[in-house]
Every structure is written in C-alpha cells, then in structure tokens.
Amino acid sequence: MERQLDYTQWDSQRLLERVNILEKQLRDQTARLVFILYPIIETNSDVLTRYEELARITRTSSPSPKPKRTRSMRQFDPSKYATRLIALKFAYLGQRYNGLEYHANNNTRYPTIEEEMWKALDKAKLIFPTPKAALKEGEPNWEGCEYSKSGRTDKGVSAFGQVIGIEVRSNRPLDEPETDVEAAMERQVVEKDGSDHGFNDDTLASHGVVFDPIRDEIPYPQILNRLLPPNIRVLAWCPSPPADFSARFSCGERCYKYIFTQPAFVSAIGQEGWLNIEAMREAARKFEGSHDFRNFCKVDPSKQIDNFMRVINGSDIVEIKSGGGRPAGYSKLSESLPPRTQAPNEAITDEVARPATQATAAVYAYKVRGSGFLWHQVRHMVGILFLIGQGLEKPSLVDQLLDVNSNPRKPTYDMAEAAPLVLEECNFPGAGLHWVHLGDYNGTEPGIRKSGAKGDGNDSLVAELWRVWHKHKIEETLAGSLLDVAMRGYQGGTENDRSEDEPRNSGRNVDNQKVYQGGDAPRLAGKYIPILERPRMETVDAINAKYLERKGLQPPKHSRERSSITE
C-alpha cells in the first residue's frame, strides 16, 4: 500500500513543486485514457459531455504562457527619402553561381550574382524599383533603378573588380540641395594624410557642403556585406559618378586573367602534360591590336551582331608567384624537366619571376586587356593557346584564324573551362571616378571606424576573406602533401624518354590524344585533327539570317555591336 505523504511539514516552495508534478501526471494519464476510450466516449453523449468538461479543467489547471506579441511591419514609404546615383565595386568567387546575369524563368541549380545583390539591396531598402505586374514576388527587378553593369561573367567565372551603377536611397534630407561631392572627397584626402592645407569647415561651407555626401551618407558597402553571402564582397563605392554614367558604356578597358598550372596534368607518357610556355606567349602576343575575332567567340544570333572588331591592349603569359615557394605537391614534378632558356628581350618584373635555365612546376596566368570582348571570346582564345602549349598546333594558327578573309567560317573546337577565369579589373578612363574603400571613414571621425558589427570596415572584410582563403588553402596543402606522398615512387616520363626527332606530345598515344582545356583533368579526344582541317560552322551572315527567318523578323537597318558583352 502506497505510503501517505504528510504535507503539513512542507514549505510553500516544495508544495508548489509537488502540485506541478501531480498536474503533469494528470495530463499524461488523461491523454492515455482518451487514446484508449475515445471510440466508446464518442458514442455516448453524457460521457462525452463529462469528458469535455474534464479536458477543459485539465487545460486550465495551470496558467498558459502569454501569447507572443507579433510585430507589425511599418510600411516603407520611398517618397520620404532622397536618392542618388552611385557606383559599387565588388568581387565574387563564381564557382557556386550561375553567372552574373539573372534571366527570368530560367531555373538553375545555383543562383546568379544579380539575384544575391538584388536581395541584399531590396532587404536593406536601398532601391525603389518600379513595380512590374509580370514579375513574381522576390524576383529581381531593376526597373527605374538606373542599373548598369560593366561585364557579364558566365557560369563559374569569378570577378575581383566588377562594377555596377545604381540609384540608391540617400541620407540627404529631401529639402537639402545636392552638395559638392568633390569638396567632400578633397576633405577626405586632406584628413587621411593628416594635414589641413587650409581646408577647414569654413572652406567646406564656402563650397556649399552642408550635408557631407560621404561622412553623413549611408555606409553602403558595410550594410551590403552584412546581407551578402561571404563569397560576394563589396569593396568600395563611388559617390560621384557623372550624371550620364553607365557601368557598361563608360568602361574603357576590361582586364581578364585565366589561371593554369605547369604541368597542366600528370602523365606517364613523356612530357605530355607539360606546356610550352614560350610558344603560348608568342601566340598570345599575336592577339594584341585591332582584329576581327569572329573565329574566337560564340555567335549569338538574337543580338544580330555583324561587327566583330575588337581592340586588345595587352596579351601575355605571366607566372604567379606563390609567396612561399612552390605549391605543395610539386616537389617531385620539377626534378626531371627539360632545360629552359630565357626568351630574347624578356622582361623580368615583380609579377613575372621565371627561372632562366630550368623549367619548374608553377602556376601561370594568361592576362588580357581590351576595350570590350565578345561572348566567350577569352575562353576561346585560351583554348587555342592550350593547344599550342601542348604542341598540337603552332603559334601561327592565331594569325590564320584572325585572317577572316582566308577563314570566314569558324572551325569547330572547344573553348577553355570557365572556373579558372576571373574579371580582374574594370577601368573608367576619363570618368573621374573616386572610390571610397572599406576602412575609409563613413559617418565617423577621421581615422576612427565604427566597430562591433559584422561587415564594418576593412578589418572585417579581410577577416571574412581570410576565412574563405584559409579553408581552401588547408584543402590545397593537404591535397598537395598527399600528392607528394603518392609520387615518392612515381617514375613518370621525363625529357629523356623521347628522342630529339620526336616532337612533343607526338608519338605514343595518337589514337586517344589528351587535350587540356583548363579543367582538373585532360579530355580524351581520340585521334587529334588539326583545327584548320576540321568542319566549319556557317558564316555569321548565314547564322543571323536563319535566326530572323525562324522568328519571322526583319533584318535591322544598322549593324548593332555588343561591345561590352564579356565572359
């Protein structure tokens, strides 16, 4: 028989605890009984009434928690805020994105950079787009935002200097006239170098600076970096672009870099994976100048382009110094390599530091600068350079493909992979753009940064990018060290494995040639067919005419040129 408890000796705290235990037991017991007896209770109205009363008493035997308050969202009124046209410079790692440009009704595995940027701008209430009925909720809409972009990077391509122009919300009071941005920029330079040069508050007032368009403005990069993914970072903003500024048409030069390794891949067949850097450099310099690049691009008939002339300001192969010796995993690869001689008149700079007598495993980049590029132009150029580097084609192939009179139809060939390509920089000569970088003051005293919030200042930017770099660096070092271990007993081919009469990559695997295209491994291409002996595509005029016929459209009156459509 259960022992009877004597509650007369219990204090109030202990009694309350006991009541709570008994109430919980009662609720649990009731729930078990309901599960078992509810089919019987349901058929008897008197019992059902008593059950419902018991359930009500059980529910109200202990106080229920207070309902949470629901915050009512205040309606945002764009008419209460001034706006201004600015430029944003930002960077991104593109491997996990479906390119820069967003296309409606194009469902892809990965988002686009524009989608992420639009979500951040919209969430921060920095843009006020004109509503469009056809768009779904949350779908990017740049209508009425004066939006423009410098270059369209494709799926997998990164950028370190992408620029957009956009009209955004401003802290400037509506009744305050627009102020002299140049005066504010001058004050920033004065305060950063620690001297006043006679430039003080009275000088500012004489310039009409009441609302400081930099110090008093919204810290755009800091706000956006708090909302963007860690692999998309805003680096700087320009408070004073010209009134007619367009990130596309005002951009005078775009600089691309394509990264690759030497060797391109490891093979037991002679020097199959090693590239002839000097031949690639010779071919790369042939791109410089004004040329017709119709044989180095993908034709988009919807644009009806018939002008393929582009100006290349610089084109070269450079070595990327690692800063800490050879990358892990390259120790064995450089032990038995062919001799290397320095090219005539080859300039050795801080960025280009190549040994003069011995070829070594290293990381290289193809760097190209031009006013504008056609669709996939850089990747087509790199694809040809790799064929030349492998010894499958001669540098003179570039001259032949640039001669559109002799070769008006593009031969079929594959372009290089997207992942190693990066839009390094966009230049705006003559536009007078002054950039305010993270770490420059923005609403604080000179030399003092806001702190304590994620995304404030250059220190936080560097710390965030360090974490991204550190993750990949550890993975690279581990994989490289594992490669070193695996290659301790590796007896791969050396230069001595082939005779003097045997050309590089020529003789032992002709029925299944390995072709490098910038990816992690070469592609097996079967028996190699020289580029100029391959089937040709139709002429550009024929491709454009077929598209118009298929769409039932009339040919345009004038040639249209998409000069800033880039990789």
C-alpha positions as CSV (number, residue, x, y, z in Angstrom):
1,M,0.0,0.0,0.0
2,E,1.4,3.4,-1.0
3,R,2.7,5.5,1.9
4,Q,0.6,8.6,2.6
5,L,2.6,11.8,2.4
6,D,2.4,14.3,5.2
7,Y,2.2,17.7,3.6
8,T,1.9,19.7,6.9
9,Q,5.7,19.8,7.3
10,W,6.4,21.0,3.7
11,D,7.3,24.6,2.9
12,S,5.5,26.6,0.1
13,Q,8.2,26.1,-2.5
14,R,8.2,22.3,-2.1
15,L,4.4,22.2,-2.2
16,L,4.3,24.1,-5.5
17,E,6.8,21.7,-7.0
18,R,4.6,18.8,-5.9
19,V,1.5,20.4,-7.4
20,N,3.3,20.8,-10.7
21,I,4.3,17.1,-10.7
22,L,0.8,15.9,-10.0
23,E,-0.7,18.2,-12.7
24,K,1.7,16.8,-15.2
25,Q,0.8,13.2,-14.2
26,L,-2.9,14.0,-14.5
27,R,-2.4,15.5,-18.0
28,D,-0.4,12.4,-19.2
29,Q,-2.9,10.0,-17.7
30,T,-5.8,11.8,-19.3
31,A,-4.1,11.7,-22.7
32,R,-3.6,7.9,-22.4
33,L,-7.2,7.3,-21.4
34,V,-8.5,9.4,-24.3
35,F,-6.5,7.4,-26.8
36,I,-8.0,4.2,-25.4
37,L,-11.5,5.2,-24.6
38,Y,-12.4,7.9,-27.2
39,P,-14.2,5.4,-29.5
40,I,-16.5,4.5,-26.6
41,I,-16.9,8.1,-25.4
42,E,-17.8,9.3,-28.9
43,T,-20.9,7.0,-28.9
44,N,-22.3,8.2,-25.5
45,S,-23.4,11.9,-25.3
46,D,-23.4,12.1,-21.5
47,V,-20.0,10.6,-21.2
48,L,-18.7,12.9,-24.0
49,T,-20.0,16.0,-22.2
50,R,-18.3,14.9,-19.0
51,Y,-15.1,14.2,-20.9
52,E,-15.0,17.7,-22.5
53,E,-15.6,19.3,-19.1
54,L,-12.7,17.3,-17.6
55,A,-10.5,18.2,-20.5
56,R,-11.3,21.9,-20.0
57,I,-10.5,21.7,-16.3
58,T,-7.2,19.9,-17.1
59,R,-6.2,22.6,-19.7
60,T,-6.9,25.5,-17.3
61,S,-5.4,23.9,-14.2
62,S,-2.1,25.7,-14.8
63,P,-1.7,29.1,-16.3
64,S,-0.9,29.1,-20.0
65,P,2.0,31.1,-21.3
66,K,1.4,34.6,-22.5
67,P,1.0,34.8,-26.3
68,K,3.9,36.4,-28.1
69,R,3.5,39.8,-29.5
70,T,3.5,40.0,-33.2
71,R,5.5,42.9,-34.6
72,S,3.5,44.9,-37.1
73,M,5.8,45.8,-40.0
74,R,5.9,49.5,-40.6
75,Q,5.1,50.4,-44.2
76,F,8.1,51.8,-46.0
77,D,7.4,55.0,-47.9
78,P,10.1,55.7,-50.6
79,S,8.7,59.2,-51.2
80,K,10.2,60.3,-47.8
81,Y,13.8,59.6,-49.0
82,A,16.2,61.2,-51.4
83,T,18.1,59.1,-53.9
84,R,21.5,59.3,-55.6
85,L,23.4,57.6,-58.4
86,I,26.5,55.7,-57.2
87,A,28.8,53.1,-58.4
88,L,29.7,49.9,-56.5
89,K,32.9,47.9,-56.9
90,F,32.6,44.3,-55.7
91,A,34.2,40.9,-56.0
92,Y,32.9,37.3,-56.0
93,L,34.1,33.7,-56.4
94,G,31.9,32.4,-59.2
95,Q,32.2,28.7,-59.0
96,R,28.9,28.3,-56.9
97,Y,26.9,30.8,-59.1
98,N,25.2,30.6,-62.4
99,G,26.9,33.7,-63.7
100,L,26.3,37.3,-63.1
101,E,23.2,38.0,-65.1
102,Y,19.7,36.9,-64.0
103,H,17.3,35.6,-66.6
104,A,13.6,35.3,-65.8
105,N,12.0,31.9,-65.9
106,N,15.4,30.3,-66.1
107,N,15.5,27.8,-63.2
108,T,19.1,26.7,-62.4
109,R,20.8,24.8,-59.7
110,Y,22.8,27.8,-58.5
111,P,21.6,31.4,-58.1
112,T,23.1,34.3,-60.1
113,I,25.2,37.1,-58.6
114,E,22.5,39.6,-59.6
115,E,19.9,37.7,-57.6
116,E,22.0,37.8,-54.4
117,M,22.9,41.5,-55.0
118,W,19.2,42.4,-55.6
119,K,18.1,40.6,-52.5
120,A,20.6,42.5,-50.4
121,L,19.7,45.9,-51.9
122,D,16.0,45.2,-51.5
123,K,16.2,43.9,-47.9
124,A,18.2,47.0,-46.9
125,K,15.6,49.2,-48.6
126,L,18.3,50.8,-50.7
127,I,16.5,50.6,-54.0
128,F,12.9,51.5,-55.1
129,P,12.2,49.7,-58.3
130,T,9.2,50.5,-60.4
131,P,6.7,47.6,-59.9
132,K,6.1,45.2,-62.8
133,A,3.0,43.1,-62.9
134,A,4.6,40.3,-64.8
135,L,7.3,39.6,-62.1
136,K,6.8,37.2,-59.2
137,E,7.3,38.3,-55.6
138,G,11.1,38.4,-54.8
139,E,12.1,38.3,-58.4
140,P,14.9,40.8,-59.3
141,N,13.6,44.0,-60.8
142,W,15.9,46.8,-61.8
143,E,13.3,48.9,-63.5
144,G,13.7,52.6,-62.5
145,C,17.0,52.0,-60.6
146,E,19.4,53.3,-63.3
147,Y,21.1,49.9,-63.2
148,S,24.1,49.1,-65.4
149,K,26.9,46.6,-65.2
150,S,30.5,46.6,-66.6
151,G,30.8,43.0,-67.7
152,R,28.6,39.9,-67.9
153,T,30.5,36.9,-66.4
154,D,29.2,33.5,-67.3
155,K,28.6,30.5,-65.0
156,G,31.6,29.6,-62.9
157,V,33.6,32.8,-63.8
158,S,34.8,35.0,-60.9
159,A,35.4,38.7,-60.6
160,F,37.6,40.9,-58.5
161,G,36.7,44.3,-59.9
162,Q,33.1,44.1,-61.1
163,V,31.4,47.5,-61.2
164,I,27.7,48.4,-61.3
165,G,25.9,51.7,-61.4
166,I,22.7,52.1,-59.5
167,E,20.4,54.7,-57.9
168,V,20.0,54.1,-54.2
169,R,18.4,55.7,-51.1
170,S,20.4,58.5,-49.5
171,N,20.6,60.1,-46.1
172,R,20.4,63.5,-47.6
173,P,17.3,65.3,-46.4
174,L,14.8,66.0,-49.1
175,D,14.9,69.7,-48.6
176,E,18.7,69.8,-48.6
177,P,20.2,70.7,-52.0
178,E,22.7,68.2,-53.5
179,T,26.2,69.1,-52.2
180,D,29.6,69.3,-53.7
181,V,31.0,65.7,-53.7
182,E,34.4,66.9,-55.0
183,A,34.8,69.1,-51.9
184,A,34.0,66.2,-49.6
185,M,36.4,64.0,-51.5
186,E,39.1,66.6,-51.1
187,R,38.4,66.9,-47.4
188,Q,38.7,63.1,-47.1
189,V,42.2,63.2,-48.8
190,V,43.2,66.1,-46.5
191,E,42.2,64.3,-43.3
192,K,43.7,61.0,-44.3
193,D,47.2,62.5,-44.9
194,G,47.0,64.3,-41.5
195,S,47.3,67.9,-42.7
196,D,44.7,70.6,-43.4
197,H,46.3,72.6,-46.2
198,G,44.0,75.5,-45.2
199,F,41.0,73.2,-45.9
200,N,38.7,73.6,-42.8
201,D,35.0,73.8,-42.0
202,D,34.8,77.4,-43.3
203,T,36.3,76.2,-46.6
204,L,33.6,73.5,-46.7
205,A,30.9,76.0,-46.1
206,S,32.2,78.1,-49.0
207,H,32.0,75.0,-51.2
208,G,28.3,74.5,-50.2
209,V,28.9,71.4,-48.2
210,V,26.2,71.3,-45.6
211,F,25.3,67.6,-45.9
212,D,28.6,65.7,-46.3
213,P,27.9,63.3,-49.1
214,I,30.5,60.8,-47.7
215,R,30.7,61.3,-44.0
216,D,27.0,61.7,-43.5
217,E,25.9,59.1,-46.1
218,I,24.7,55.6,-45.6
219,P,27.7,53.1,-45.3
220,Y,26.6,51.2,-48.4
221,P,29.5,48.6,-48.5
222,Q,29.1,47.8,-44.8
223,I,25.4,47.3,-45.0
224,L,25.5,45.1,-48.1
225,N,28.3,43.0,-46.8
226,R,26.2,42.1,-43.8
227,L,23.5,40.8,-46.1
228,L,25.5,39.2,-49.0
229,P,27.0,35.6,-48.9
230,P,30.6,35.5,-47.8
231,N,31.9,34.8,-51.3
232,I,30.4,38.1,-52.6
233,R,32.0,41.2,-51.1
234,V,31.5,44.9,-51.8
235,L,35.0,46.6,-51.9
236,A,34.2,50.2,-52.5
237,W,31.6,52.8,-53.6
238,C,31.9,55.9,-55.8
239,P,29.8,58.8,-54.6
240,S,30.3,61.0,-57.6
241,P,29.9,59.2,-61.0
242,P,29.0,61.5,-63.9
243,A,25.2,62.1,-64.4
244,D,25.3,60.1,-67.6
245,F,27.4,57.3,-66.0
246,S,26.9,53.8,-67.4
247,A,29.0,51.0,-65.9
248,R,28.7,49.3,-69.4
249,F,29.4,52.1,-71.8
250,S,31.7,54.3,-69.6
251,C,34.0,51.4,-69.1
252,G,37.1,51.9,-71.3
253,E,39.0,48.7,-70.5
254,R,38.3,45.3,-69.0
255,C,41.1,43.1,-67.7
256,Y,40.8,39.3,-67.5
257,K,43.1,36.7,-66.0
258,Y,43.0,32.9,-66.7
259,I,44.9,30.7,-64.2
260,F,46.5,27.4,-65.1
261,T,49.2,25.1,-63.8
262,Q,52.5,23.9,-65.2
263,P,52.3,21.0,-65.8
264,A,48.7,21.1,-66.9
265,F,48.3,17.5,-65.9
266,V,50.4,14.5,-64.9
267,S,51.1,11.7,-67.5
268,A,53.5,8.8,-67.7
269,I,53.9,9.4,-71.5
270,G,56.9,11.7,-72.0
271,Q,56.2,15.4,-71.5
272,E,52.6,15.1,-72.4
273,G,51.2,17.2,-69.6
274,W,53.9,20.0,-69.8
275,L,53.1,23.1,-71.7
276,N,55.4,25.1,-73.9
277,I,55.1,28.5,-72.2
278,E,57.3,30.3,-74.7
279,A,55.1,29.1,-77.6
280,M,52.0,30.2,-75.7
281,R,53.5,33.6,-75.0
282,E,54.4,34.0,-78.7
283,A,50.9,33.2,-79.7
284,A,49.3,35.3,-77.0
285,R,51.0,38.5,-78.2
286,K,49.6,38.0,-81.7
287,F,46.2,38.9,-80.3
288,E,47.3,42.5,-79.5
289,G,45.9,45.2,-81.7
290,S,42.6,45.6,-83.6
291,H,41.4,42.3,-85.1
292,D,38.2,40.6,-86.2
293,F,37.5,37.9,-83.6
294,R,34.6,36.1,-85.2
295,N,36.7,32.9,-85.1
296,F,37.3,33.3,-81.3
297,C,33.8,33.7,-80.0
298,K,30.3,32.1,-79.8
299,V,27.8,33.8,-82.1
300,D,24.5,34.9,-80.5
301,P,22.1,35.4,-83.5
302,S,19.5,37.1,-81.2
303,K,21.9,40.1,-81.0
304,Q,22.4,40.2,-84.8
305,I,26.0,41.3,-84.4
306,D,27.9,41.7,-87.6
307,N,30.9,43.8,-86.3
308,F,33.5,41.5,-84.6
309,M,36.3,44.0,-84.5
310,R,37.8,44.3,-81.0
311,V,40.9,46.1,-79.7
312,I,43.3,44.1,-77.4
313,N,45.6,46.4,-75.4
314,G,47.7,43.7,-73.8
315,S,48.0,39.9,-74.0
316,D,50.7,37.9,-72.2
317,I,51.5,34.8,-70.1
318,V,52.9,35.6,-66.6
319,E,53.9,33.4,-63.7
320,I,52.0,33.9,-60.4
321,K,54.4,33.9,-57.5
322,S,53.1,31.9,-54.6
323,G,55.0,33.9,-52.0
324,G,56.0,30.7,-50.2
325,G,57.9,28.6,-52.6
326,R,56.4,26.0,-54.9
327,P,52.9,24.8,-54.1
328,A,52.7,21.6,-52.1
329,G,52.5,18.6,-54.4
330,Y,55.0,20.0,-56.9
331,S,58.2,18.7,-55.3
332,K,58.6,15.6,-57.5
333,L,57.3,17.2,-60.7
334,S,60.3,19.5,-61.1
335,E,63.1,17.0,-60.6
336,S,63.4,15.9,-64.2
337,L,62.4,18.6,-66.6
338,P,63.7,19.8,-70.0
339,P,66.1,22.8,-70.0
340,R,64.6,26.2,-70.5
341,T,66.1,29.3,-72.0
342,Q,65.0,32.9,-71.5
343,A,63.3,34.5,-74.4
344,P,65.0,37.4,-76.1
345,N,64.1,40.8,-74.6
346,E,62.0,39.1,-71.9
347,A,61.4,41.5,-69.0
348,I,61.5,40.1,-65.5
349,T,59.2,42.0,-63.2
350,D,57.9,41.5,-59.7
351,E,55.0,39.6,-61.0
352,V,56.9,37.7,-63.7
353,A,59.7,35.9,-61.9
354,R,60.6,32.9,-64.1
355,P,63.9,30.9,-63.8
356,A,66.1,31.3,-66.8
357,T,67.6,27.9,-67.2
358,Q,65.3,25.3,-65.7
359,A,61.6,24.7,-66.3
360,T,59.8,24.3,-62.9
361,A,56.4,23.4,-61.8
362,A,54.5,26.6,-61.2
363,V,51.2,28.5,-61.6
364,Y,50.7,30.8,-64.6
365,A,48.1,33.2,-65.8
366,Y,47.1,34.4,-69.2
367,K,46.3,38.1,-68.8
368,V,44.5,40.1,-71.5
369,R,43.3,43.7,-71.6
370,G,40.8,45.2,-74.0
371,S,38.0,47.7,-74.5
372,G,35.4,45.0,-74.9
373,F,35.1,41.3,-75.5
374,L,32.7,39.1,-77.5
375,W,30.7,36.3,-76.0
376,H,33.1,33.6,-74.7
377,Q,36.0,35.4,-76.5
378,V,38.6,35.0,-73.8
379,R,37.8,31.3,-73.2
380,H,38.1,30.6,-77.0
381,M,41.5,32.4,-77.1
382,V,42.7,30.4,-74.1
383,G,41.5,27.2,-75.7
384,I,43.7,27.8,-78.7
385,L,46.7,28.8,-76.5
386,F,46.4,25.5,-74.7
387,L,46.5,23.5,-78.0
388,I,49.6,25.5,-78.9
389,G,51.2,24.9,-75.5
390,Q,50.6,21.2,-75.8
391,G,52.4,21.2,-79.2
392,L,49.2,20.2,-81.1
393,E,49.2,23.4,-83.0
394,K,51.7,26.1,-84.0
395,P,51.6,29.8,-82.9
396,S,50.9,30.8,-86.5
397,L,47.4,29.3,-86.0
398,V,46.4,32.6,-84.3
399,D,47.4,34.6,-87.4
400,Q,45.4,32.2,-89.6
401,L,42.2,32.4,-87.5
402,L,42.4,36.2,-87.3
403,D,42.6,36.3,-91.1
404,V,38.8,36.2,-91.7
405,N,39.3,36.8,-95.5
406,S,41.0,33.4,-95.7
407,N,38.9,31.8,-92.9
408,P,35.5,33.5,-92.9
409,R,33.9,30.4,-91.2
410,K,34.9,29.3,-87.7
411,P,36.3,25.8,-87.3
412,T,34.7,23.7,-84.6
413,Y,36.8,23.5,-81.5
414,D,36.2,23.6,-77.7
415,M,36.8,26.6,-75.6
416,A,38.6,26.5,-72.2
417,E,36.8,25.8,-68.9
418,A,35.1,28.6,-67.0
419,A,36.3,28.2,-63.4
420,P,39.9,29.5,-63.8
421,L,38.7,32.7,-65.4
422,V,38.4,36.0,-63.5
423,L,37.4,39.5,-64.4
424,E,40.3,41.2,-62.7
425,E,39.5,44.9,-63.2
426,C,37.3,47.4,-65.0
427,N,38.8,50.8,-65.8
428,F,37.0,54.0,-66.5
429,P,39.4,56.5,-68.0
430,G,38.0,60.0,-68.2
431,A,35.1,59.2,-66.0
432,G,36.7,60.8,-62.9
433,L,35.6,58.1,-60.5
434,H,36.8,58.5,-56.9
435,W,36.4,55.3,-54.8
436,V,35.6,55.3,-51.1
437,H,37.0,51.9,-49.8
438,L,36.1,50.0,-46.8
439,G,38.2,51.4,-43.9
440,D,37.8,55.0,-45.1
441,Y,35.6,56.9,-42.7
442,N,31.9,56.9,-43.3
443,G,29.9,58.7,-40.7
444,T,32.8,58.7,-38.2
445,E,35.7,60.9,-37.3
446,P,38.8,60.6,-39.5
447,G,40.8,57.6,-38.6
448,I,38.0,56.1,-36.5
449,R,35.9,53.2,-37.8
450,K,32.6,52.0,-36.4
451,S,33.2,48.7,-34.7
452,G,31.3,45.8,-33.1
453,A,29.1,45.0,-36.1
454,K,29.8,42.4,-38.7
455,G,30.9,44.0,-42.0
456,D,32.1,47.3,-40.6
457,G,35.5,48.4,-42.1
458,N,38.3,46.8,-44.0
459,D,39.5,44.8,-40.9
460,S,36.2,42.8,-41.0
461,L,36.4,42.4,-44.8
462,V,39.9,41.0,-44.6
463,A,39.0,38.7,-41.7
464,E,36.0,37.3,-43.7
465,L,38.0,36.7,-46.8
466,W,40.8,35.2,-44.7
467,R,38.4,32.6,-43.5
468,V,37.4,31.8,-47.1
469,W,41.1,31.6,-48.2
470,H,42.1,29.6,-45.2
471,K,39.6,26.9,-45.8
472,H,40.8,26.4,-49.4
473,K,44.4,26.8,-48.5
474,I,44.2,24.0,-46.0
475,E,42.5,21.8,-48.6
476,E,45.2,22.7,-51.2
477,T,48.0,21.9,-48.7
478,L,46.5,18.6,-47.7
479,A,45.9,17.5,-51.2
480,G,49.4,18.7,-52.3
481,S,51.0,16.8,-49.4
482,L,49.1,13.7,-50.3
483,L,50.3,14.1,-53.9
484,D,53.9,14.4,-52.6
485,V,53.4,11.1,-50.7
486,A,52.0,9.3,-53.7
487,M,54.8,10.5,-56.0
488,R,57.6,9.2,-53.9
489,G,57.7,6.0,-56.0
490,Y,56.5,7.7,-59.2
491,Q,58.6,7.1,-62.3
492,G,56.8,9.4,-64.7
493,G,58.1,10.2,-68.1
494,T,61.0,12.7,-68.5
495,E,62.5,14.6,-71.3
496,N,65.0,11.7,-71.8
497,D,62.1,9.4,-72.7
498,R,61.8,10.8,-76.2
499,S,64.3,11.2,-79.0
500,E,65.4,14.5,-80.5
501,D,63.4,13.8,-83.7
502,E,60.2,13.1,-81.8
503,P,58.1,16.2,-81.4
504,R,56.5,16.9,-78.0
505,N,53.2,15.0,-77.5
506,S,53.5,13.4,-80.8
507,G,54.0,9.8,-80.8
508,R,52.8,7.4,-78.3
509,N,49.1,8.0,-77.8
510,V,48.0,9.3,-81.2
511,D,44.8,7.3,-81.2
512,N,43.5,8.8,-78.0
513,Q,45.1,12.3,-77.6
514,K,44.7,14.0,-74.2
515,V,43.6,17.7,-74.7
516,Y,43.9,20.1,-71.9
517,Q,41.1,22.7,-71.5
518,G,41.8,24.3,-68.1
519,G,39.9,21.7,-66.0
520,D,41.1,19.3,-63.4
521,A,41.9,16.6,-65.9
522,P,42.5,16.5,-69.7
523,R,39.9,15.3,-72.1
524,L,40.4,12.2,-74.2
525,A,39.8,13.4,-77.8
526,G,40.7,10.4,-79.9
527,K,42.9,11.0,-82.9
528,Y,43.7,14.7,-83.0
529,I,42.5,16.6,-86.0
530,P,44.3,20.0,-86.6
531,I,42.0,23.0,-86.2
532,L,42.1,24.1,-89.9
533,E,41.2,20.6,-91.1
534,R,38.0,20.4,-89.0
535,P,34.4,21.1,-90.2
536,R,33.4,24.7,-90.4
537,M,30.4,26.5,-89.0
538,E,28.2,28.6,-91.2
539,T,29.2,32.2,-91.8
540,V,27.9,34.9,-89.4
541,D,25.6,36.3,-92.0
542,A,24.0,32.9,-92.6
543,I,23.5,32.3,-88.9
544,N,21.9,35.7,-88.4
545,A,19.7,35.3,-91.4
546,K,18.4,31.9,-90.3
547,Y,17.5,33.3,-86.9
548,L,15.5,36.1,-88.4
549,E,13.7,33.7,-90.7
550,R,12.9,31.4,-87.8
551,K,11.5,34.2,-85.7
552,G,9.7,35.9,-88.6
553,L,11.7,39.2,-88.1
554,Q,13.1,41.8,-90.4
555,P,16.8,42.4,-90.6
556,P,18.0,45.5,-88.6
557,K,18.7,48.7,-90.6
558,H,22.0,49.3,-88.9
559,S,24.7,47.0,-87.5
560,R,24.4,46.6,-83.8
561,E,27.5,46.0,-81.7
562,R,27.5,44.4,-78.3
563,S,31.0,45.7,-77.3
564,S,30.7,45.1,-73.6
565,I,29.3,41.6,-73.6
566,T,32.1,39.8,-71.8
567,E,33.0,36.4,-70.5
